[in-house]
């Protein structure tokens, strides 16, 4: 493909030896461009109190330039040095996604520190672990409330300082506001150079080798204690360059008018920056590219923030796109007539997107659907969206198709914390719905086909410059995560640098290996043939055109008692566009058939009941027991089942009255289901689900 050739040949000049050096270079190249936009009336910013930045009007956005952001960052870097941060010291960052998170990240890295991230939803015990395990020397928290979680476990920690982003100075001598850190840095810088310009002092960036650690990012811990993934400067910057080749302003994109991420564009940031997807895609990549980053007030205010910011792009997890679509649909369906128009329009949009040649009639229908529905949807999202990025989970192909049909492309990608994170993403010029795109340049892929059945299907093994070297102080976990080329036989396939080639492939019993240890001699002239392969734990299909289709986490594959293997993800994704079901979790491991726990969309269910004249109780839990509701959901399940093989179809389900959320510890901060905890919470319902069916079988027998 022409775009793949152009991507491979493209040599962008957007990275340097380290992350802070890359930011410094970009800040100079884009000095007069807006770097950050921040909303007023949300935070009591200590940098505003200190007169470092101007306050934004309440409910509106203000901005600072790259030149000004660079000045703030270098002063903060000097300030952190003044607090004792030395090269290699770990500093925790414990705050919501916001302007100061980004500034602090670059500043700590500039001081030579290693940033370890903490989600704001972390409990006191989790905070203790996430700061104690990396032996953090200090921590930056958002406000006094989060500081209290740190103080509650400080006897377990060895912290030299605590920095609070918001509010007034603290009573404790070892607690500083971010404004005070800036003041410490400003005094230090002025004493050394006697000036206050962005070019007077480059010493804020401590020399760090590309292989030095830049960050510890802890895994979600859905299957055990979180592991600290050690990300080097090289890992991050390699992935920045790889992503820039795919979505940046390559010459061929400029010639064809293909949307690209670059100077003059605006990104709306709202995923947790503690999550590697936003850290790389909405932070390092954006600032290296000269993009303006605007920070949403919260995921709950996205509709308002889209209108105010009018972004060109944003990255998110599938759950947010599901909720965003539900909000769009709710607004569009204000009356029975509007509901019918919206359903007709989305059906036309799907048909138009699928058609290679839509023809005059379908094109005319699409033009009408666009005028009646889709134009207002795009305007509700600010009117300037080039494309969205989806990662961190599998997005329903039907929902993705709907977005494309409405003229709001969602480019699904794939990666892991251990890979910095992006391994593949759909190209803007050739997206394939239902896939996670082809691999990025310099990402090699191969399959272990012993993990799953099917042609060109297996557990994905990868290697490349963005792949991490190991987990923090967990050598055994690290060895288990990699496999040596010597342990692989010659029956598989590899996708290397975006092209399919025959290679020594799958393994029946791969041996673990320490990353970086030579295990074989090169037999193909390539210097990296000895490099171990990282086991992703994900089952994928690699198509003949190089596009990758995500199937399931290997550990989440259900093996029925009949021996059949069932990936739950696609079945759960089929409910994404449903009006009546908010969430779904498929069960059935070691059972005779597939079952499901379904969380109704209670507002939509009550609206349906009112239209049908069905009386429902006030309690959501009692609604789940109503036969009319169960029958209605059963009809929807029957429709969804038609798209799956017989052994994959949901035979029994239970409606549950409580949504899976981060607050009740059934979702991770990145909105992944904690399957084990959900199964424990609803153990009685699951057992009843199978007991009922077994009684039916007994009666038939």
C-alpha positions as semicolon CSV with decimal commas, in nm:
position;residue;x (nm);y (nm);z (nm)
1;X;0,000;0,000;0,000
2;X;0,127;0,350;-0,083
3;X;0,061;0,484;0,265
4;X;0,261;0,200;0,423
5;X;0,557;0,271;0,197
6;X;0,535;0,643;0,279
7;X;0,515;0,565;0,650
8;X;0,819;0,340;0,637
9;X;1,027;0,595;0,445
10;X;0,919;0,893;0,657
11;X;1,195;1,020;0,890
12;X;1,036;1,263;1,139
13;X;1,253;1,495;1,348
14;X;1,037;1,517;1,660
15;X;1,238;1,336;1,930
16;X;1,570;1,385;2,108
17;X;1,777;1,179;2,356
18;X;1,529;1,209;2,644
19;X;1,168;1,307;2,706
20;X;1,242;1,651;2,858
21;X;1,493;1,729;2,580
22;X;1,220;1,645;2,329
23;X;0,979;1,883;2,504
24;X;1,243;2,158;2,520
25;X;1,312;2,131;2,146
26;X;0,942;2,135;2,062
27;X;0,880;2,435;2,289
28;X;1,141;2,631;2,097
29;X;1,010;2,523;1,757
30;X;0,651;2,619;1,852
31;X;0,722;2,899;2,100
32;X;0,432;3,122;1,994
33;X;0,175;2,848;1,951
34;X;-0,073;2,770;2,231
35;X;0,048;2,469;2,429
36;X;-0,217;2,423;2,697
37;X;-0,575;2,530;2,753
38;X;-0,719;2,514;3,104
39;X;-1,064;2,573;3,246
40;X;-1,152;2,826;3,514
41;X;-1,366;2,766;3,819
42;X;-1,254;2,403;3,859
43;X;-0,938;2,417;4,071
44;X;-0,784;2,648;4,330
45;X;-0,452;2,649;4,147
46;X;-0,149;2,743;4,356
47;X;0,031;2,856;4,038
48;X;-0,247;3,112;3,993
49;X;-0,218;3,216;4,358
50;X;0,155;3,263;4,305
51;X;0,099;3,478;3,995
52;X;0,274;3,227;3,769
53;X;-0,024;3,186;3,535
54;X;-0,340;3,390;3,492
55;X;-0,673;3,265;3,624
56;X;-0,918;3,148;3,358
57;X;-1,274;3,287;3,380
58;X;-1,508;3,043;3,553
59;X;-1,650;2,794;3,303
60;X;-1,424;2,920;3,023
61;X;-1,083;2,827;2,888
62;X;-0,759;3,026;2,897
63;X;-0,432;2,925;2,732
64;X;-0,055;2,950;2,768
65;X;0,199;2,933;2,487
66;X;0,475;2,678;2,441
67;X;0,724;2,948;2,541
68;X;0,539;3,015;2,868
69;X;0,484;2,646;2,942
70;X;0,856;2,583;2,890
71;X;0,939;2,859;3,135
72;X;0,703;2,716;3,399
73;X;0,846;2,366;3,350
74;X;1,210;2,473;3,380
75;X;1,139;2,669;3,698
76;X;0,956;2,370;3,846
77;X;1,246;2,142;3,748
78;X;1,486;2,370;3,935
79;X;1,242;2,375;4,225
80;X;1,229;1,995;4,247
81;X;1,608;1,992;4,243
82;X;1,592;2,234;4,532
83;X;1,375;1,984;4,719
84;X;1,648;1,725;4,675
85;X;1,541;1,532;4,363
86;X;1,844;1,366;4,207
87;X;1,882;1,152;3,895
88;X;1,700;0,823;3,940
89;X;1,487;0,935;4,237
90;X;1,124;0,823;4,216
91;X;0,855;1,087;4,256
92;X;0,487;0,994;4,275
93;X;0,228;1,191;4,077
94;X;-0,119;1,164;4,232
95;X;-0,369;1,395;4,059
96;X;-0,643;1,417;3,798
97;X;-0,562;1,490;3,435
98;X;-0,490;1,864;3,421
99;X;-0,241;2,126;3,306
100;X;-0,021;2,097;3,616
101;X;0,006;1,718;3,579
102;X;0,176;1,768;3,243
103;X;0,401;2,046;3,370
104;X;0,505;1,845;3,677
105;X;0,577;1,536;3,467
106;X;0,819;1,721;3,238
107;X;0,972;1,904;3,537
108;X;1,047;1,591;3,742
109;X;1,188;1,421;3,432
110;X;1,394;1,733;3,362
111;X;1,538;1,713;3,714
112;X;1,645;1,357;3,634
113;X;1,369;1,195;3,838
114;X;1,153;0,894;3,756
115;X;0,778;0,958;3,768
116;X;0,562;0,688;3,927
117;X;0,189;0,735;3,875
118;X;-0,102;0,690;4,117
119;X;-0,470;0,695;4,020
120;X;-0,688;0,941;4,215
121;X;-0,930;0,657;4,287
122;X;-0,660;0,462;4,473
123;X;-0,751;0,362;4,828
124;X;-0,524;0,436;5,123
125;X;-0,380;0,083;5,103
126;X;-0,322;0,115;4,730
127;X;-0,152;0,452;4,779
128;X;0,079;0,292;5,034
129;X;0,173;0,014;4,791
130;X;0,217;0,241;4,487
131;X;0,453;0,473;4,676
132;X;0,629;0,213;4,892
133;X;0,701;-0,046;4,620
134;X;0,908;0,199;4,410
135;X;1,055;0,354;4,728
136;X;0,931;0,700;4,627
137;X;1,138;0,994;4,752
138;X;0,851;1,240;4,721
139;X;0,499;1,277;4,593
140;X;0,298;1,547;4,415
141;X;-0,072;1,538;4,505
142;X;-0,365;1,738;4,374
143;X;-0,512;1,874;4,696
144;X;-0,531;1,830;5,071
145;X;-0,785;1,550;5,043
146;X;-0,541;1,333;4,848
147;X;-0,257;1,446;5,076
148;X;-0,450;1,299;5,369
149;X;-0,437;0,955;5,203
150;X;-0,060;0,990;5,189
151;X;-0,034;1,118;5,549
152;X;-0,244;0,820;5,665
153;X;0,033;0,580;5,557
154;X;0,341;0,800;5,582
155;X;0,487;0,579;5,856
156;X;0,517;0,308;5,585
157;X;0,694;0,543;5,346
158;X;1,024;0,730;5,330
159;X;0,915;1,058;5,173
160;X;1,135;1,368;5,173
161;X;0,856;1,599;5,058
162;X;0,490;1,629;4,962
163;X;0,386;1,889;4,701
164;X;0,021;2,000;4,677
165;X;-0,095;2,143;4,343
166;X;-0,400;2,332;4,476
167;X;-0,469;2,563;4,767
168;X;-0,278;2,769;5,020
169;X;0,055;2,685;5,187
170;X;0,038;2,396;5,432
171;X;0,118;2,410;5,803
172;X;0,378;2,133;5,777
173;X;0,736;2,227;5,686
174;X;0,779;1,927;5,455
175;X;0,468;2,008;5,253
176;X;0,491;2,263;4,969
177;X;0,248;2,406;4,720
178;X;0,337;2,377;4,353
179;X;0,353;2,757;4,353
180;X;0,621;2,741;4,623
181;X;0,819;2,485;4,423
182;X;0,807;2,725;4,127
183;X;0,931;3,006;4,353
184;X;1,221;2,791;4,477
185;X;1,313;2,719;4,117
186;X;1,279;3,081;4,008
187;X;1,510;3,197;4,289
188;X;1,764;2,931;4,192
189;X;1,752;3,013;3,822
190;X;1,769;3,390;3,873
191;X;2,065;3,351;4,107
192;X;2,252;3,153;3,843
193;X;2,172;3,347;3,527
194;X;2,018;3,674;3,644
195;X;1,751;3,656;3,376
196;X;1,400;3,531;3,323
197;X;1,393;3,407;2,966
198;X;1,339;3,069;2,812
199;X;1,679;3,069;2,641
200;X;1,901;3,192;2,925
201;X;1,936;2,857;3,100
202;X;1,930;2,509;2,950
203;X;2,056;2,344;3,265
204;X;1,706;2,246;3,380
205;X;1,736;1,928;3,174
206;X;1,957;1,677;3,352
207;X;2,145;1,452;3,112
208;X;1,980;1,111;3,101
209;X;2,069;0,820;2,873
210;X;1,791;0,689;2,646
211;X;1,804;0,361;2,839
212;X;1,756;0,530;3,178
213;X;1,415;0,483;3,343
214;X;1,167;0,765;3,285
215;X;0,862;0,625;3,461
216;X;0,714;0,341;3,660
217;X;0,357;0,269;3,551
218;X;0,173;0,009;3,750
219;X;-0,052;-0,247;3,585
220;X;-0,421;-0,245;3,679
221;X;-0,387;-0,547;3,906
222;X;-0,701;-0,723;3,776
223;X;-0,529;-1,060;3,814
224;X;-0,308;-0,993;4,117
225;X;-0,081;-0,736;4,279
226;X;0,004;-0,450;4,038
227;X;0,347;-0,473;3,877
228;X;0,564;-0,168;3,814
229;X;0,642;-0,145;3,442
230;X;0,976;0,030;3,394
231;X;0,953;0,261;3,093
232;X;1,275;0,414;2,964
233;X;1,312;0,740;2,774
234;X;1,387;0,529;2,466
235;X;1,064;0,329;2,505
236;X;0,848;0,640;2,518
237;X;1,029;0,829;2,243
238;X;1,037;0,530;2,009
239;X;0,660;0,505;2,045
240;X;0,618;0,880;1,991
241;X;0,807;0,849;1,663
242;X;0,617;0,533;1,561
243;X;0,280;0,700;1,625
244;X;0,391;1,020;1,452
245;X;0,470;0,818;1,140
246;X;0,117;0,674;1,149
247;X;-0,092;0,983;1,238
248;X;0,147;1,278;1,196
249;X;0,169;1,522;0,901
250;X;0,364;1,308;0,654
251;X;0,416;1,470;0,311
252;X;0,177;1,224;0,146
253;X;-0,097;1,316;0,396
254;X;-0,048;1,686;0,324
255;X;-0,078;1,618;-0,050
256;X;-0,402;1,421;-0,015
257;X;-0,559;1,628;0,265
258;X;-0,567;1,332;0,501
259;X;-0,624;1,447;0,862
260;X;-0,310;1,440;1,075
261;X;-0,192;1,532;1,424
262;X;0,042;1,830;1,417
263;X;0,085;2,206;1,473
264;X;-0,241;2,397;1,463
265;X;-0,445;2,102;1,592
266;X;-0,614;2,072;1,934
267;X;-0,642;1,759;2,145
268;X;-0,895;1,722;2,428
269;X;-0,740;1,532;2,718
270;X;-0,962;1,359;2,974
271;X;-0,838;1,001;3,026
272;X;-0,626;0,960;3,341
273;X;-0,268;1,067;3,267
274;X;-0,171;0,792;3,509
275;X;-0,280;0,557;3,228
276;X;-0,011;0,496;2,968
277;X;-0,251;0,551;2,673
278;X;-0,315;0,914;2,765
279;X;0,043;0,965;2,886
280;X;0,183;0,872;2,546
281;X;-0,098;0,956;2,304
282;X;-0,244;1,266;2,469
283;X;0,072;1,404;2,627
284;X;0,420;1,306;2,500
285;X;0,306;1,269;2,137
286;X;0,100;1,588;2,139
287;X;0,367;1,812;2,289
288;X;0,637;1,665;2,063
289;X;0,409;1,747;1,766
290;X;0,332;2,110;1,857
291;X;-0,035;2,036;1,927
292;X;-0,249;2,236;2,172
293;X;-0,369;2,019;2,462
294;X;-0,692;2,124;2,633
295;X;-0,794;1,958;2,960
296;X;-1,156;1,860;3,013
297;X;-1,306;1,942;3,349
298;X;-1,404;1,577;3,396
299;X;-1,543;1,285;3,192
300;X;-1,889;1,396;3,312
301;X;-1,857;1,738;3,143
302;X;-1,737;1,616;2,805
303;X;-2,036;1,745;2,610
304;X;-1,982;2,096;2,744
305;X;-1,604;2,078;2,703
306;X;-1,628;1,956;2,343
307;X;-1,834;2,266;2,266
308;X;-1,588;2,500;2,436
309;X;-1,268;2,345;2,303
310;X;-1,384;2,231;1,957
311;X;-1,103;1,972;1,939
312;X;-0,963;1,793;1,636
313;X;-0,888;1,473;1,822
314;X;-0,906;1,288;2,152
315;X;-0,816;0,944;2,282
316;X;-1,035;0,732;2,504
317;X;-1,136;0,384;2,609
318;X;-1,439;0,207;2,455
319;X;-1,661;0,266;2,759
320;X;-1,647;0,644;2,707
321;X;-1,746;0,611;2,340
322;X;-2,036;0,390;2,446
323;X;-2,157;0,649;2,698
324;X;-2,101;0,934;2,454
325;X;-2,311;0,759;2,191
326;X;-2,584;0,693;2,448
327;X;-2,590;1,066;2,530
328;X;-2,604;1,158;2,160
329;X;-2,889;0,913;2,101
330;X;-3,081;1,037;2,405
331;X;-3,057;1,397;2,287
332;X;-3,160;1,302;1,933
333;X;-3,460;1,095;2,043
334;X;-3,656;1,371;2,215
335;X;-3,984;1,256;2,058
336;X;-4,123;0,942;1,892
337;X;-4,074;1,107;1,551
338;X;-3,715;1,204;1,638
339;X;-3,653;0,849;1,758
340;X;-3,765;0,702;1,428
341;X;-3,560;0,955;1,231
342;X;-3,249;0,880;1,436
343;X;-3,289;0,503;1,391
344;X;-3,344;0,548;1,016
345;X;-3,042;0,779;0,987
346;X;-2,804;0,548;1,174
347;X;-2,916;0,256;0,959
348;X;-2,847;0,461;0,646
349;X;-2,511;0,569;0,786
350;X;-2,412;0,206;0,840
351;X;-2,519;0,106;0,489
352;X;-2,336;0,401;0,335
353;X;-2,015;0,326;0,523
354;X;-2,022;-0,042;0,424
355;X;-2,093;0,024;0,055
356;X;-1,798;0,031;-0,185
357;X;-2,018;0,215;-0,432
358;X;-2,321;0,367;-0,254
359;X;-2,498;0,468;-0,575
360;X;-2,731;0,763;-0,628
361;X;-3,020;0,649;-0,409
362;X;-2,814;0,559;-0,103
363;X;-2,603;0,874;-0,147
364;X;-2,920;1,083;-0,152
365;X;-3,048;0,910;0,162
366;X;-2,714;0,969;0,332
367;X;-2,718;1,339;0,242
368;X;-3,063;1,367;0,403
369;X;-2,954;1,170;0,711
370;X;-2,650;1,394;0,741
371;X;-2,861;1,708;0,727
372;X;-3,122;1,579;0,973
373;X;-2,898;1,400;1,225
374;X;-2,526;1,364;1,164
375;X;-2,442;1,733;1,121
376;X;-2,589;1,808;1,464
377;X;-2,395;1,515;1,616
378;X;-2,069;1,655;1,478
379;X;-2,158;2,001;1,600
380;X;-2,230;1,862;1,948
381;X;-1,870;1,735;1,945
382;X;-1,739;2,079;1,854
383;X;-1,766;2,055;1,477
384;X;-1,392;2,007;1,415
385;X;-1,324;1,640;1,492
386;X;-1,080;1,482;1,245
387;X;-1,080;1,147;1,424
388;X;-1,087;0,988;1,767
389;X;-0,851;0,716;1,892
390;X;-0,985;0,419;2,087
391;X;-0,763;0,194;2,296
392;X;-0,740;0,019;2,630
393;X;-1,003;-0,239;2,533
394;X;-1,210;-0,375;2,248
395;X;-1,460;-0,140;2,083
396;X;-1,777;-0,287;1,937
397;X;-1,743;-0,304;1,558
398;X;-2,109;-0,203;1,523
399;X;-2,058;0,107;1,737
400;X;-1,735;0,196;1,557
401;X;-1,920;0,164;1,227
402;X;-2,192;0,397;1,355
403;X;-1,937;0,666;1,440
404;X;-1,777;0,637;1,096
405;X;-2,121;0,652;0,939
406;X;-2,193;0,978;1,123
407;X;-1,870;1,132;0,992
408;X;-1,683;1,097;1,322
409;X;-1,410;0,837;1,253
410;X;-1,294;0,633;1,552
411;X;-0,958;0,470;1,486
412;X;-0,919;0,165;1,703
413;X;-0,570;0,075;1,820
414;X;-0,402;-0,170;2,052
415;X;-0,120;-0,187;2,301
416;X;-0,018;-0,263;2,656
417;X;0,146;-0,076;2,940
418;X;0,458;-0,283;2,872
419;X;0,481;-0,157;2,511
420;X;0,465;0,218;2,587
421;X;0,178;0,141;2,480
422;X;0,089;0,150;2,108
423;X;0,163;-0,155;1,892
424;X;-0,094;-0,097;1,619
425;X;-0,360;0,155;1,524
426;X;-0,582;0,207;1,222
427;X;-0,438;0,459;0,974
428;X;-0,661;0,764;0,906
429;X;-0,638;0,703;0,531
430;X;-0,735;0,335;0,541
431;X;-0,929;0,241;0,856
432;X;-1,073;-0,110;0,880
433;X;-1,360;-0,134;1,128
434;X;-1,338;-0,446;1,340
435;X;-0,958;-0,441;1,343
436;X;-0,692;-0,274;1,555
437;X;-0,492;-0,175;1,248
438;X;-0,156;-0,296;1,117
439;X;0,156;-0,288;1,336
440;X;0,351;0,035;1,364
441;X;0,690;0,070;1,198
442;X;0,960;-0,128;1,385
443;X;0,703;-0,337;1,570
444;X;0,753;-0,707;1,496
445;X;0,467;-0,948;1,561
446;X;0,434;-1,324;1,561
447;X;0,184;-1,581;1,687
448;X;0,187;-1,867;1,933
449;X;-0,088;-2,071;1,773
450;X;-0,093;-2,331;2,051
451;X;-0,294;-2,088;2,265
452;X;-0,598;-2,071;2,034
453;X;-0,749;-2,257;1,742
454;X;-0,784;-2,117;1,394
455;X;-0,590;-2,009;1,087
456;X;-0,353;-1,717;1,156
457;X;-0,483;-1,699;1,514
458;X;-0,283;-1,725;1,836
459;X;-0,130;-1,542;2,129
460;X;0,049;-1,231;2,007
461;X;0,424;-1,207;2,066
462;X;0,595;-0,873;1,997
463;X;0,927;-0,697;2,007
464;X;1,051;-0,352;1,917
465;X;1,218;-0,041;2,063
466;X;0,901;0,054;2,251
467;X;0,884;-0,277;2,442
468;X;0,994;-0,253;2,805
469;X;1,289;-0,437;2,957
470;X;1,123;-0,558;3,274
471;X;0,912;-0,512;3,585
472;X;1,040;-0,316;3,884
473;X;1,230;-0,550;4,117
474;X;1,041;-0,857;3,988
475;X;1,296;-1,062;3,790
476;X;1,086;-1,379;3,794
477;X;0,780;-1,195;3,655
478;X;1,005;-1,039;3,393
479;X;1,151;-1,372;3,282
480;X;0,803;-1,523;3,257
481;X;0,688;-1,234;3,034
482;X;0,942;-1,306;2,758
483;X;1,027;-1,603;2,538
484;X;1,352;-1,665;2,351
485;X;1,363;-1,718;1,974
486;X;1,548;-2,044;2,039
487;X;1,239;-2,185;2,210
488;X;1,019;-2,128;1,906
489;X;0,964;-2,384;1,633
490;X;0,918;-2,314;1,262
491;X;0,543;-2,337;1,206
492;X;0,420;-1,985;1,263
493;X;0,408;-1,648;1,096
494;X;0,556;-1,310;1,175
495;X;0,446;-0,962;1,087
496;X;0,760;-0,749;1,078
497;X;0,762;-0,372;1,027
498;X;0,416;-0,375;0,873
499;X;0,475;-0,656;0,622
500;X;0,400;-1,029;0,636
501;X;0,694;-1,265;0,599
502;X;0,753;-1,632;0,670
503;X;0,954;-1,694;0,986
504;X;1,013;-1,942;1,263
505;X;0,689;-1,909;1,449
506;X;0,484;-2,083;1,712
507;X;0,582;-2,267;2,026
508;X;0,442;-2,557;2,220
509;X;0,633;-2,486;2,539
510;X;0,832;-2,163;2,511
511;X;1,112;-2,103;2,756
512;X;1,122;-1,785;2,957
513;X;1,426;-1,564;2,903
514;X;1,579;-1,256;3,054
515;X;1,529;-0,958;2,817
516;X;1,849;-0,855;2,647
517;X;2,016;-1,195;2,690
518;X;2,149;-1,340;2,363
519;X;2,004;-1,688;2,315
520;X;2,071;-1,769;1,952
521;X;2,301;-1,667;1,674
522;X;2,160;-1,444;1,405
523;X;2,087;-1,637;1,087
524;X;1,929;-1,366;0,878
525;X;2,178;-1,083;0,900
526;X;1,956;-0,878;1,128
527;X;2,108;-0,757;1,451
528;X;1,796;-0,809;1,659
529;X;1,720;-1,175;1,583
530;X;1,837;-1,275;1,932
531;X;1,602;-1,036;2,107
532;X;1,335;-1,212;2,314
533;X;0,967;-1,182;2,235
534;X;0,723;-1,028;2,482
535;X;0,414;-1,236;2,549
536;X;0,113;-1,003;2,532
537;X;-0,132;-1,257;2,672
538;X;-0,378;-1,153;2,399
539;X;-0,524;-1,377;2,130
540;X;-0,538;-1,209;1,790
541;X;-0,580;-1,287;1,423
542;X;-0,328;-1,143;1,177
543;X;-0,500;-1,104;0,842
544;X;-0,325;-1,142;0,509
545;X;-0,336;-0,764;0,461
546;X;-0,140;-0,717;0,791
547;X;-0,440;-0,577;0,980
548;X;-0,477;-0,731;1,325
549;X;-0,809;-0,844;1,474
550;X;-0,826;-0,862;1,853
551;X;-0,996;-1,175;1,980
552;X;-0,956;-1,193;2,359
553;X;-0,720;-1,195;2,652
554;X;-0,581;-1,547;2,664
555;X;-0,661;-1,570;3,035
556;X;-1,020;-1,462;2,972
557;X;-1,102;-1,722;2,707
558;X;-1,383;-1,940;2,834
559;X;-1,333;-2,313;2,792
560;X;-1,672;-2,480;2,811
561;X;-1,704;-2,826;2,961
562;X;-1,770;-2,943;2,605
563;X;-1,415;-2,837;2,512
564;X;-1,528;-2,543;2,298
565;X;-1,335;-2,213;2,341
566;X;-1,540;-1,892;2,366
567;X;-1,396;-1,536;2,366
568;X;-1,633;-1,328;2,585
569;X;-1,525;-0,988;2,451
570;X;-1,705;-0,988;2,113
571;X;-2,027;-1,110;2,278
572;X;-2,011;-0,834;2,539
573;X;-1,925;-0,577;2,272
574;X;-2,242;-0,671;2,084
575;X;-2,442;-0,499;2,359
576;X;-2,255;-0,169;2,318
577;X;-2,513;-0,007;2,092
578;X;-2,806;-0,149;2,290
579;X;-3,049;0,097;2,446
580;X;-3,172;-0,136;2,718
581;X;-2,848;-0,294;2,843
582;X;-2,581;-0,076;2,999
583;X;-2,316;-0,343;3,066
584;X;-2,267;-0,714;3,000
585;X;-2,034;-0,977;3,136
586;X;-2,023;-1,324;2,984
587;X;-1,957;-1,630;3,203
588;X;-1,931;-2,003;3,138
589;X;-1,577;-2,126;3,204
590;X;-1,591;-2,503;3,274
591;X;-1,971;-2,491;3,225
592;X;-2,182;-2,651;2,952
593;X;-2,299;-2,324;2,797
594;X;-2,249;-1,948;2,787
595;X;-2,435;-1,733;3,036
596;X;-2,433;-1,360;3,108
597;X;-2,482;-1,097;3,375
598;X;-2,659;-0,795;3,224
599;X;-2,689;-0,451;3,384
600;X;-2,997;-0,275;3,244
601;X;-3,002;0,088;3,140
602;X;-3,273;0,161;3,394
603;X;-3,367;0,500;3,251
604;X;-3,421;0,350;2,905
605;X;-3,607;0,051;3,052
606;X;-3,844;0,282;3,239
607;X;-3,903;0,489;2,924
608;X;-3,984;0,170;2,731
609;X;-4,218;0,054;3,008
610;X;-4,402;0,388;3,009
611;X;-4,456;0,365;2,632
612;X;-4,582;0,008;2,661
613;X;-4,802;0,075;2,964
614;X;-4,599;-0,154;3,191
615;X;-4,592;-0,061;3,560
616;X;-4,250;-0,098;3,722
617;X;-4,145;-0,081;4,089
618;X;-3,926;0,206;4,209
619;X;-3,639;-0,022;4,307
620;X;-3,389;-0,104;4,031
621;X;-3,328;-0,442;4,189
622;X;-3,698;-0,525;4,173
623;X;-3,712;-0,407;3,809
624;X;-3,459;-0,684;3,733
625;X;-3,716;-0,939;3,851
626;X;-4,006;-0,812;3,640
627;X;-4,111;-1,072;3,384
628;X;-4,200;-0,808;3,123
629;X;-3,850;-0,659;3,145
630;X;-3,685;-1,003;3,133
631;X;-3,892;-1,097;2,827
632;X;-3,799;-0,773;2,649
633;X;-3,428;-0,822;2,719
634;X;-3,461;-1,186;2,608
635;X;-3,579;-1,069;2,265
636;X;-3,274;-0,846;2,239
637;X;-3,044;-1,130;2,347
638;X;-3,203;-1,353;2,082
639;X;-3,120;-1,092;1,816
640;X;-2,760;-1,067;1,935
641;X;-2,723;-1,444;1,944
642;X;-2,793;-1,460;1,572
643;X;-2,448;-1,312;1,508
644;X;-2,261;-1,590;1,689
645;X;-2,191;-1,961;1,656
646;X;-2,428;-2,188;1,845
647;X;-2,178;-2,268;2,122
648;X;-2,109;-1,894;2,167
649;X;-2,474;-1,794;2,212
650;X;-2,606;-1,678;2,550
651;X;-2,836;-1,951;2,676
652;X;-2,925;-1,798;3,014
653;X;-2,880;-1,451;3,165
654;X;-2,950;-1,268;3,486
655;X;-3,031;-0,898;3,521
656;X;-2,840;-0,731;3,806
657;X;-2,937;-0,406;3,974
658;X;-2,598;-0,247;4,028
659;X;-2,367;-0,116;3,757
660;X;-2,001;-0,219;3,744
661;X;-1,812;0,093;3,852
662;X;-1,478;0,202;3,982
663;X;-1,647;0,310;4,306
664;X;-1,774;-0,041;4,386
665;X;-1,438;-0,187;4,280
666;X;-1,582;-0,377;3,983
667;X;-1,401;-0,164;3,721
668;X;-1,039;-0,054;3,700
669;X;-0,957;0,319;3,663
670;X;-0,934;0,253;3,289
671;X;-1,286;0,102;3,290
672;X;-1,188;-0,262;3,243
673;X;-1,405;-0,520;3,417
674;X;-1,258;-0,686;3,725
675;X;-1,401;-1,020;3,622
676;X;-1,295;-1,215;3,926
677;X;-1,452;-0,962;4,161
678;X;-1,772;-0,944;3,956
679;X;-1,801;-1,322;3,965
680;X;-1,745;-1,321;4,342
681;X;-2,004;-1,043;4,391
682;X;-2,266;-1,226;4,186
683;X;-2,170;-1,583;4,271
684;X;-2,525;-1,671;4,383
685;X;-2,680;-1,535;4,062
686;X;-2,431;-1,726;3,846
687;X;-2,490;-2,053;4,032
688;X;-2,865;-2,006;4,005
689;X;-2,830;-1,936;3,633
690;X;-2,672;-2,277;3,575
691;X;-2,881;-2,459;3,835
692;X;-3,201;-2,347;3,661
693;X;-3,082;-2,479;3,326
694;X;-2,968;-2,810;3,476
695;X;-3,315;-2,857;3,628
696;X;-3,469;-2,795;3,284
697;X;-3,241;-3,058;3,132
698;X;-3,328;-3,304;3,410
699;X;-3,701;-3,254;3,342
700;X;-3,655;-3,313;2,969
701;X;-3,458;-3,628;3,042
